[in-house]
Amino acid sequence: MSRGAFPILFITSNRIGDAVLSSGLVKRLADEIPNARFTIAAGPVAAPLFEEVPALDRIITVEKARNRAHWFELWREVRGTRWGLVVDLRGSGLSRFVSTKRRAIWRKSSGPPVHKVLEASRVLKIEDDPAPPYIYTSAETEARADELTAGQGPILALAPAANWLGKTWPLERFSRVAMRLLNDGGMMQGGRLMVLGGPEDAKLAKGLRDVVPRHQFINLTEDTDLLTAFACLKRARLFIGNDSGTMHLAAAAGVPTVAVFGPSDERLYGPWGQDTRVARGPRTFEQIHAVDPGFRQALCHMMDLPVETVGDIAEELLAATQARFETKRSAAKSKPATPETPESPNA
């Protein structure tokens, strides 16, 4: 660590979605604290989101253990540093046992639940000016995204996977919405289809290959890392997906986002940003929760959400963002090439 640096220990989530929703705090701290240097502790799946933070000293992967031994392991890793600030979004209590000038610790609120972006911002007492999600990417990552998305026509991005069957909209309905938008007469006629997810979602991508000709299909489910997927999302015209970490990445990338919800509470986990919409069926979150209180039933709670509802919302969002899209496209064509990392549209 360089002399005069202000070391910050930032402890964030195990899950990709929660890590994305709190990521704006890193940028806010970097913007407001001269010489800030970050050590970021995160779960294995979320840690790669922070690999290209410019002021990064180290990422510590926190493997969750049933006996909570992971906190002891983390304490051993960080106890030797005199920190300027410790931000603990896990409310772990670890920050009380390390040397630091200041502490900002998440604590469960007794008030009504609020969106996770606001909840994270409360930790730094900036809820009146909340920090929107922000993911840093390098010039190399952006160049890789340019290669993967090279081609003609607007990109419709789909993320049909979720971490539980109950909140997974049927693949066949994603396919029908995509055909409505991309086929002749659709608002994205002649466009391309980009499918996102992890390696375990490759079968879902195969189920969507016939929606468009082969040269118009972009499969990012097999060997695409999180930051490259995020950079590719910046180049999309529209995103549609279940409540998932990928959905939050899309909203953070600034792509107009339609989030498909059922047994999730959009008041807490809805997509953050101006150009976002939530699509759900006739039942509220509370009504779904009443029939499956523990959310453990192996059945889909999304069957009452019709294709027409999602398609109508998608078309409304495309129309609402068309003027900004045209302005952005014109600016991109006239802007000279630069090695600097592009700004996140939601910054």
Sine and cosine of phi, psi and omega as CSV:
sin_phi,cos_phi,sin_psi,cos_psi,sin_omega,cos_omega
0.00,0.00,0.72,-0.70,-0.06,-1.00
-0.94,0.33,0.42,-0.91,0.02,-1.00
-0.91,0.42,0.67,-0.74,0.00,-1.00
1.00,0.10,0.03,1.00,0.00,-1.00
-0.95,0.30,0.43,-0.90,0.05,-1.00
-0.94,-0.33,0.99,-0.17,-0.11,-0.99
-0.98,0.20,0.76,-0.65,0.00,-1.00
-0.86,-0.51,0.79,-0.61,0.14,-0.99
-0.99,-0.15,0.88,-0.48,-0.08,-1.00
-0.89,-0.45,0.93,-0.36,-0.05,-1.00
-0.97,-0.24,0.90,-0.43,-0.08,-1.00
-0.83,-0.56,-0.26,-0.97,-0.29,-0.96
-0.98,0.19,0.27,-0.96,0.20,-0.98
-0.97,0.23,-0.53,0.85,-0.18,-0.98
-0.99,-0.12,0.55,-0.83,-0.05,-1.00
-0.88,0.47,-0.74,0.67,-0.06,-1.00
-0.85,0.52,-0.75,0.66,0.01,-1.00
-0.90,0.44,-0.61,0.79,0.02,-1.00
-0.91,0.42,-0.65,0.76,0.05,-1.00
-0.89,0.46,-0.72,0.70,-0.08,-1.00
-0.91,0.41,-0.40,0.92,0.03,-1.00
-0.98,-0.19,-0.01,1.00,-0.11,-0.99
-0.91,0.42,-0.44,0.90,-0.01,-1.00
-0.90,0.45,-0.36,0.93,0.04,-1.00
-0.91,0.42,-0.57,0.82,0.03,-1.00
-0.89,0.46,-0.72,0.69,0.02,-1.00
-0.90,0.43,-0.66,0.75,0.00,-1.00
-0.87,0.49,-0.70,0.72,0.02,-1.00
-0.91,0.41,-0.66,0.76,0.01,-1.00
-0.90,0.44,-0.60,0.80,-0.01,-1.00
-0.95,0.30,-0.52,0.85,-0.18,-0.98
-0.97,-0.25,-0.25,0.97,-0.02,-1.00
-0.91,-0.41,0.93,-0.36,0.03,-1.00
-0.87,0.50,0.66,-0.75,0.06,-1.00
0.90,0.44,0.39,0.92,0.04,-1.00
-0.90,0.43,0.68,-0.73,0.10,-1.00
-0.77,-0.63,0.68,-0.74,-0.17,-0.99
-0.92,-0.39,0.71,-0.71,0.32,-0.95
-0.92,-0.40,0.86,-0.51,-0.12,-0.99
-0.91,-0.41,0.82,-0.58,0.05,-1.00
-0.95,-0.30,0.82,-0.57,-0.06,-1.00
-0.48,-0.88,0.28,-0.96,0.07,-1.00
-0.92,0.40,0.30,-0.95,-0.08,-1.00
-0.84,0.54,-0.63,0.78,-0.06,-1.00
-0.98,0.18,-0.44,0.90,-0.03,-1.00
-1.00,0.00,-0.43,0.90,-0.10,-1.00
-0.81,0.59,-0.64,0.77,-0.02,-1.00
-0.87,0.49,-0.33,0.94,0.02,-1.00
-0.88,0.48,-0.40,0.92,-0.13,-0.99
-0.95,-0.30,0.16,0.99,-0.11,-0.99
-0.91,0.42,-0.38,0.93,-0.07,-1.00
-0.91,-0.41,0.39,0.92,0.16,-0.99
-0.89,0.46,0.84,-0.55,-0.11,-0.99
-0.86,0.52,-0.61,0.80,-0.06,-1.00
-0.99,-0.13,0.56,0.83,-0.07,-1.00
-1.00,0.07,0.78,-0.63,0.15,-0.99
-1.00,-0.06,-0.63,0.77,-0.13,-0.99
-0.25,-0.97,0.54,-0.84,0.20,-0.98
-0.92,-0.38,0.76,-0.65,0.06,-1.00
-0.93,-0.37,0.87,-0.50,0.03,-1.00
-0.99,0.11,0.83,-0.55,-0.04,-1.00
-0.98,-0.22,0.97,-0.24,0.04,-1.00
-0.99,0.13,0.91,-0.41,-0.06,-1.00
-0.92,0.39,0.73,-0.68,0.01,-1.00
-0.84,-0.55,0.55,-0.84,-0.03,-1.00
-0.90,0.44,-0.53,0.85,-0.02,-1.00
-1.00,-0.01,0.18,0.98,0.04,-1.00
0.90,0.44,0.33,0.94,0.02,-1.00
-0.91,0.41,-0.31,0.95,-0.01,-1.00
-0.89,0.47,-0.50,0.87,0.02,-1.00
-0.94,0.33,-0.59,0.80,0.06,-1.00
-0.91,0.42,-0.65,0.76,0.02,-1.00
-0.90,0.44,-0.66,0.75,0.03,-1.00
-0.90,0.43,-0.67,0.74,0.02,-1.00
-0.85,0.52,-0.65,0.76,0.02,-1.00
-0.89,0.45,-0.54,0.84,-0.01,-1.00
-0.96,0.29,-0.52,0.85,-0.18,-0.98
-0.92,-0.39,-0.11,0.99,-0.12,-0.99
-0.92,0.40,-0.38,0.92,-0.07,-1.00
-0.99,0.14,-0.04,1.00,-0.04,-1.00
-0.97,-0.25,0.64,-0.77,0.16,-0.99
-1.00,0.01,0.98,-0.21,-0.10,-0.99
-0.99,0.15,0.52,-0.86,0.15,-0.99
-0.99,0.16,-0.59,0.81,-0.02,-1.00
-0.45,-0.89,0.66,-0.75,0.15,-0.99
-0.88,-0.47,0.85,-0.53,0.07,-1.00
-0.94,-0.33,0.90,-0.43,-0.07,-1.00
-0.90,-0.44,0.99,-0.11,-0.01,-1.00
-0.99,0.14,-0.04,1.00,0.03,-1.00
-0.99,-0.14,-0.14,0.99,-0.04,-1.00
0.85,0.53,0.60,0.80,-0.15,-0.99
-0.96,0.27,-0.40,0.92,-0.10,-1.00
1.00,0.04,-0.21,0.98,-0.01,-1.00
-0.85,0.52,-0.59,0.81,-0.07,-1.00
-0.89,0.45,-0.31,0.95,0.03,-1.00
-0.98,0.21,-0.16,0.99,-0.07,-1.00
-0.89,-0.46,0.30,0.95,0.11,-0.99
-0.84,-0.55,0.37,-0.93,-0.03,-1.00
-0.99,0.15,0.86,-0.50,-0.01,-1.00
-0.43,-0.90,0.48,-0.88,0.05,-1.00
-0.96,0.27,-0.62,0.78,-0.04,-1.00
-0.65,-0.76,0.46,-0.89,0.04,-1.00
-0.77,-0.64,0.63,-0.78,0.11,-0.99
-0.74,-0.67,0.96,-0.27,-0.18,-0.98
-0.88,-0.48,0.75,-0.66,0.09,-1.00
-0.93,0.38,0.72,-0.70,0.09,-1.00
-0.73,-0.68,0.63,-0.77,0.00,-1.00
-0.88,0.47,0.76,-0.65,-0.04,-1.00
-1.00,0.05,0.54,-0.84,0.06,-1.00
-1.00,0.04,-0.13,0.99,-0.02,-1.00
-1.00,0.07,-0.10,-1.00,0.01,-1.00
-0.90,0.43,0.53,-0.85,0.02,-1.00
-0.88,0.47,0.55,-0.83,0.04,-1.00
-0.79,-0.61,0.22,-0.97,0.02,-1.00
-0.84,0.54,0.53,-0.85,-0.09,-1.00
-0.90,0.43,-0.45,0.89,0.09,-1.00
-0.91,0.40,-0.69,0.73,0.05,-1.00
-0.92,0.39,-0.63,0.78,0.01,-1.00
-0.88,0.48,-0.68,0.73,0.04,-1.00
-0.91,0.41,-0.66,0.75,-0.02,-1.00
-0.91,0.41,-0.47,0.88,0.05,-1.00
-0.88,0.48,-0.49,0.87,-0.01,-1.00
-0.88,0.48,-0.58,0.82,0.05,-1.00
-0.99,-0.13,0.13,0.99,0.00,-1.00
0.86,0.51,0.66,0.75,0.02,-1.00
-0.82,-0.57,0.48,0.88,-0.04,-1.00
-0.90,0.44,-0.37,0.93,0.06,-1.00
-0.96,0.27,-0.30,0.95,0.07,-1.00
-0.68,-0.74,0.93,0.38,-0.17,-0.99
-0.89,0.46,0.48,-0.88,0.00,-1.00
-1.00,0.02,0.93,-0.36,0.01,-1.00
-0.93,0.37,0.44,-0.90,0.02,-1.00
-0.81,0.59,0.61,-0.80,-0.01,-1.00
-0.49,-0.87,0.84,-0.54,0.01,-1.00
-0.90,-0.43,0.82,-0.58,0.03,-1.00
-0.99,0.15,0.65,-0.76,0.12,-0.99
-0.71,-0.70,0.53,-0.85,-0.01,-1.00
-1.00,0.07,0.21,-0.98,0.06,-1.00
-0.89,0.46,-0.57,0.82,0.01,-1.00
-0.91,0.41,-0.66,0.75,0.03,-1.00
-0.91,0.41,-0.66,0.75,0.02,-1.00
-0.90,0.44,-0.62,0.78,0.02,-1.00
-0.91,0.41,-0.63,0.78,0.05,-1.00
-0.89,0.45,-0.65,0.76,0.04,-1.00
-0.90,0.43,-0.60,0.80,0.07,-1.00
-0.86,0.51,-0.66,0.75,0.00,-1.00
-0.91,0.42,-0.70,0.71,-0.07,-1.00
-0.94,0.35,-0.46,0.89,-0.07,-1.00
-0.96,-0.29,0.16,0.99,-0.01,-1.00
-0.88,0.48,0.67,-0.75,0.00,-1.00
0.54,-0.84,-0.05,-1.00,-0.05,-1.00
-0.95,-0.31,0.56,-0.83,0.07,-1.00
0.99,-0.17,0.54,-0.84,0.01,-1.00
-0.90,0.43,0.45,-0.89,-0.06,-1.00
-0.97,-0.26,0.82,-0.58,0.19,-0.98
-0.99,-0.12,0.88,-0.47,0.00,-1.00
-0.99,-0.17,0.74,-0.67,0.04,-1.00
-0.83,-0.56,0.64,-0.77,0.14,-0.99
-0.78,-0.62,1.00,0.03,-0.13,-0.99
-0.99,0.12,0.00,1.00,-0.04,-1.00
-1.00,-0.10,0.33,-0.94,0.13,-0.99
-0.47,-0.89,0.19,-0.98,-0.09,-1.00
-1.00,0.10,0.09,1.00,-0.02,-1.00
-0.39,-0.92,0.68,-0.74,0.00,-1.00
-0.81,0.59,-0.61,0.80,-0.09,-1.00
-0.85,0.52,-0.50,0.87,-0.03,-1.00
-0.92,-0.40,0.48,0.88,0.01,-1.00
-0.95,-0.31,0.94,-0.35,0.06,-1.00
-0.92,0.39,0.66,-0.75,-0.07,-1.00
-0.83,0.56,0.65,-0.76,-0.03,-1.00
-0.86,0.52,-0.61,0.79,-0.02,-1.00
-0.87,0.49,-0.51,0.86,0.00,-1.00
-0.98,0.22,-0.58,0.81,0.14,-0.99
-0.85,0.53,-0.68,0.73,-0.01,-1.00
-0.88,0.48,-0.68,0.73,-0.04,-1.00
-0.93,0.37,-0.61,0.79,0.06,-1.00
-0.91,0.42,-0.68,0.73,0.01,-1.00
-0.87,0.49,-0.68,0.73,0.01,-1.00
-0.91,0.42,-0.62,0.78,0.04,-1.00
-0.86,0.51,-0.64,0.77,-0.07,-1.00
-0.99,0.14,-0.57,0.82,-0.17,-0.99
-0.99,-0.14,-0.39,0.92,-0.04,-1.00
-0.96,0.27,0.09,-1.00,-0.01,-1.00
-0.80,0.60,0.76,-0.65,-0.01,-1.00
1.00,0.01,-0.16,0.99,0.01,-1.00
-0.98,0.19,0.34,-0.94,-0.04,-1.00
-0.93,0.38,-0.31,0.95,0.06,-1.00
-0.87,-0.49,0.57,0.82,-0.06,-1.00
-0.77,0.63,0.75,-0.66,0.02,-1.00
0.99,0.15,0.06,1.00,-0.02,-1.00
-0.98,0.19,0.02,-1.00,-0.03,-1.00
-0.95,-0.31,0.35,-0.94,0.01,-1.00
-0.90,-0.43,0.81,-0.59,0.04,-1.00
-0.88,-0.47,0.83,-0.56,-0.03,-1.00
-0.94,-0.35,0.76,-0.65,-0.05,-1.00
-0.89,-0.46,0.43,-0.90,0.03,-1.00
0.39,-0.92,-0.02,-1.00,0.04,-1.00
-1.00,0.04,0.05,-1.00,0.02,-1.00
-0.83,0.56,-0.51,0.86,0.00,-1.00
-0.94,0.33,-0.17,0.99,-0.01,-1.00
-0.98,-0.20,0.17,0.98,-0.05,-1.00
-0.86,0.51,-0.55,0.83,0.01,-1.00
-0.90,0.43,-0.57,0.82,0.03,-1.00
-0.91,0.42,-0.65,0.76,0.03,-1.00
-0.88,0.48,-0.65,0.76,0.01,-1.00
-0.88,0.47,-0.54,0.84,0.00,-1.00
-0.95,0.32,-0.16,0.99,-0.01,-1.00
-0.93,-0.38,0.01,1.00,-0.09,-1.00
-0.89,0.46,-0.49,0.87,-0.07,-1.00
-0.99,0.12,-0.03,1.00,-0.01,-1.00
-0.92,0.38,-0.59,0.81,-0.03,-1.00
-0.74,-0.67,0.30,-0.95,0.12,-0.99
-0.85,0.52,0.42,-0.91,-0.10,-1.00
-0.81,0.58,-0.66,0.75,-0.07,-1.00
-0.95,0.30,-0.13,0.99,0.02,-1.00
-0.96,-0.29,0.20,0.98,-0.04,-1.00
-0.94,-0.33,0.80,-0.60,0.00,-1.00
-0.88,-0.47,0.91,-0.41,-0.04,-1.00
-0.98,-0.22,0.93,-0.37,0.00,-1.00
-0.93,-0.36,0.45,0.89,-0.06,-1.00
-0.99,-0.14,-0.11,0.99,-0.18,-0.98
-0.98,-0.18,-0.77,0.64,-0.07,-1.00
-0.59,-0.80,0.56,0.83,-0.02,-1.00
-0.98,-0.22,0.84,-0.55,0.01,-1.00
-0.97,0.25,0.22,-0.98,-0.11,-0.99
-0.87,0.50,-0.69,0.72,-0.06,-1.00
-0.93,0.36,-0.61,0.80,0.05,-1.00
-0.92,0.39,-0.66,0.76,0.06,-1.00
-0.87,0.50,-0.67,0.75,0.03,-1.00
-0.88,0.48,-0.71,0.70,0.01,-1.00
-0.90,0.44,-0.61,0.79,0.07,-1.00
-0.90,0.44,-0.60,0.80,0.02,-1.00
-0.89,0.46,-0.51,0.86,0.05,-1.00
-0.87,0.50,-0.40,0.91,-0.08,-1.00
-1.00,-0.10,0.02,1.00,-0.01,-1.00
-1.00,0.08,0.43,-0.90,0.06,-1.00
-1.00,-0.01,-0.51,0.86,-0.03,-1.00
-0.42,-0.91,0.59,-0.81,0.07,-1.00
-0.83,-0.55,0.66,-0.75,0.13,-0.99
-0.74,-0.67,0.78,-0.63,-0.01,-1.00
-0.27,-0.96,0.26,-0.97,0.09,-1.00
-0.94,0.34,0.12,-0.99,0.14,-0.99
-0.93,0.38,0.96,-0.28,-0.09,-1.00
-0.36,-0.93,0.15,-0.99,0.07,-1.00
-0.88,0.47,-0.60,0.80,0.02,-1.00
-0.89,0.45,-0.62,0.79,0.05,-1.00
-0.87,0.49,-0.68,0.73,0.01,-1.00
-0.93,0.37,-0.55,0.83,0.11,-0.99
-0.88,0.47,-0.67,0.74,0.00,-1.00
-0.88,0.48,-0.73,0.68,0.01,-1.00
-0.89,0.46,-0.64,0.77,0.03,-1.00
-0.91,0.41,-0.50,0.87,0.02,-1.00
-0.96,0.27,-0.21,0.98,0.02,-1.00
1.00,0.04,0.06,1.00,0.04,-1.00
-0.97,0.26,0.68,-0.73,0.08,-1.00
-0.80,0.60,0.80,-0.60,-0.22,-0.98
-0.83,-0.56,0.80,-0.60,0.15,-0.99
-0.95,-0.31,0.91,-0.41,-0.02,-1.00
-0.98,-0.20,0.82,-0.58,-0.06,-1.00
-1.00,-0.07,0.90,-0.44,-0.12,-0.99
-0.88,-0.48,0.50,-0.86,0.12,-0.99
-0.56,-0.83,-1.00,-0.05,0.00,-1.00
-1.00,0.09,0.68,0.73,0.11,-0.99
-0.73,-0.69,0.52,-0.86,-0.04,-1.00
-1.00,-0.10,0.95,-0.30,-0.03,-1.00
-0.92,0.38,-0.31,0.95,0.07,-1.00
-0.92,0.40,-0.44,0.90,0.03,-1.00
-0.99,-0.17,-0.65,0.76,-0.17,-0.98
-0.85,-0.53,0.31,0.95,0.06,-1.00
-0.91,0.41,0.37,-0.93,0.03,-1.00
-0.89,0.46,0.64,-0.77,-0.06,-1.00
-0.99,-0.16,0.79,-0.61,0.06,-1.00
0.64,-0.77,0.27,-0.96,-0.07,-1.00
-0.92,0.39,-0.69,0.72,-0.13,-0.99
-0.99,-0.10,0.82,0.57,-0.01,-1.00
-0.74,-0.67,0.49,-0.87,0.05,-1.00
-0.63,-0.77,0.45,-0.89,0.10,-0.99
-0.92,-0.39,0.74,-0.68,0.08,-1.00
-0.91,-0.41,0.81,-0.58,0.11,-0.99
-0.63,-0.78,0.30,-0.95,0.02,-1.00
-0.97,0.25,-0.26,-0.96,-0.07,-1.00
-0.94,0.34,-0.31,0.95,-0.04,-1.00
-1.00,-0.01,0.64,-0.76,0.08,-1.00
-0.98,0.19,0.19,-0.98,0.08,-1.00
-0.84,0.54,-0.68,0.74,-0.03,-1.00
-0.90,0.44,-0.62,0.79,0.01,-1.00
-0.92,0.39,-0.62,0.78,0.05,-1.00
-0.93,0.35,-0.65,0.76,0.01,-1.00
-0.89,0.45,-0.53,0.85,-0.02,-1.00
-0.91,0.41,-0.54,0.84,-0.02,-1.00
-1.00,-0.03,-0.21,0.98,0.03,-1.00
-0.59,-0.81,0.95,0.32,-0.14,-0.99
-0.85,0.53,-0.59,0.81,-0.02,-1.00
-1.00,-0.06,-0.01,1.00,-0.08,-1.00
0.73,0.68,0.80,0.60,0.00,-1.00
-0.86,-0.52,-0.08,1.00,-0.04,-1.00
-0.94,0.33,0.68,-0.73,0.00,-1.00
-1.00,0.06,0.88,0.48,0.04,-1.00
-0.58,-0.82,0.42,-0.91,-0.03,-1.00
-0.99,0.10,0.81,-0.59,0.03,-1.00
-1.00,-0.06,0.24,0.97,-0.11,-0.99
-0.93,-0.36,0.13,0.99,-0.10,-1.00
-0.93,0.36,-0.34,0.94,-0.02,-1.00
-1.00,0.01,0.11,0.99,0.06,-1.00
-0.99,-0.11,0.95,-0.31,-0.10,-1.00
-0.98,0.19,0.38,-0.92,0.05,-1.00
-0.85,0.52,-0.63,0.77,-0.06,-1.00
-0.87,0.49,-0.63,0.78,-0.01,-1.00
-0.89,0.45,-0.75,0.67,-0.01,-1.00
-0.92,0.40,-0.66,0.75,0.02,-1.00
-0.88,0.47,-0.67,0.74,0.01,-1.00
-0.90,0.43,-0.68,0.73,0.01,-1.00
-0.91,0.42,-0.66,0.75,0.03,-1.00
-0.87,0.49,-0.70,0.72,-0.02,-1.00
-0.92,0.38,-0.62,0.78,0.06,-1.00
-0.88,0.47,-0.67,0.75,-0.01,-1.00
-0.93,0.36,-0.62,0.78,0.07,-1.00
-0.87,0.49,-0.69,0.72,0.00,-1.00
-0.91,0.41,-0.65,0.76,-0.04,-1.00
-0.93,0.38,-0.43,0.90,-0.06,-1.00
-0.96,-0.28,0.07,1.00,-0.09,-1.00
-0.88,0.48,-0.70,0.71,-0.04,-1.00
-0.89,0.46,-0.70,0.72,0.01,-1.00
-0.91,0.41,-0.59,0.81,0.02,-1.00
-0.90,0.43,-0.69,0.73,0.01,-1.00
-0.90,0.44,-0.65,0.76,0.03,-1.00
-0.89,0.45,-0.69,0.72,0.01,-1.00
-0.89,0.45,-0.67,0.75,-0.02,-1.00
-0.92,0.40,-0.65,0.76,0.02,-1.00
-0.91,0.41,-0.65,0.76,0.02,-1.00
-0.91,0.42,-0.63,0.78,0.00,-1.00
-0.91,0.42,-0.61,0.79,-0.01,-1.00
-0.93,0.36,-0.55,0.84,-0.07,-1.00
-1.00,-0.02,-0.22,0.98,-0.06,-1.00
-0.99,0.16,0.77,-0.64,0.03,-1.00
-0.93,0.36,0.43,-0.90,0.02,-1.00
-0.88,0.47,0.59,-0.81,0.01,-1.00
-0.59,-0.81,0.57,-0.82,0.01,-1.00
-0.98,0.20,-0.12,0.99,-0.06,-1.00
-0.95,0.31,0.46,-0.89,0.03,-1.00
-0.94,0.34,0.77,-0.63,0.02,-1.00
-0.88,0.48,0.55,-0.83,0.06,-1.00
-0.96,0.29,0.57,-0.82,0.09,-1.00
-0.93,0.37,0.72,-0.70,-0.01,-1.00
-0.87,0.49,-0.35,0.94,-0.01,-1.00
-1.00,-0.10,0.12,0.99,-0.04,-1.00
-0.94,0.35,0.00,0.00,0.00,0.00
